[in-house]
C-alpha cells in the first residue's frame, strides 16, 4: 500500500487496495480475538503469561490505531494529503507487519502449547 502511494497512483486504486487490506485485517482480527478469548492462561508459565499479556495489550492498541487510520483516510482525504496518507500508511502497515511477525515467533507457539489452535 505504501509503495502505491509512492508511485502516485489514482486515488481510486489506493482506496480499492485499502478496502482489500481492511478485509484481510478484519478477518485476522476476528481470528486473533477468538484465540485470545480461548487461551487458558493457567497453563502458561509466568514468562509466557507475560508475553501473552503484552501481546494482548499490543493487539488492542493496534486495533484501535487501525480503526482510526481507516476512519481518517477516505478518497477525499487521500486526494487532499497524499504525503500524509503515505506516512500514515507506512506507519500502521509497518506495525501490522511487525505484529504478524511477532505472532509467528511467539504468539502462536503459546496458542499451540495451550491447545487453543491445533497444529496442522
Protein Blocks (a to p, Z undefined) as FASTA:
>chain_A
ZZmmmnopafklmmmmmmmmmmmmmmmmmmmmmmmmmpcfklpcfklmmmmmmmmmmmmm
mmmmmmmmmmmmcfklmmmmmmlmmmmmmmmmmmmmmmmmmmmmmmmmmmmmnomaccZZ
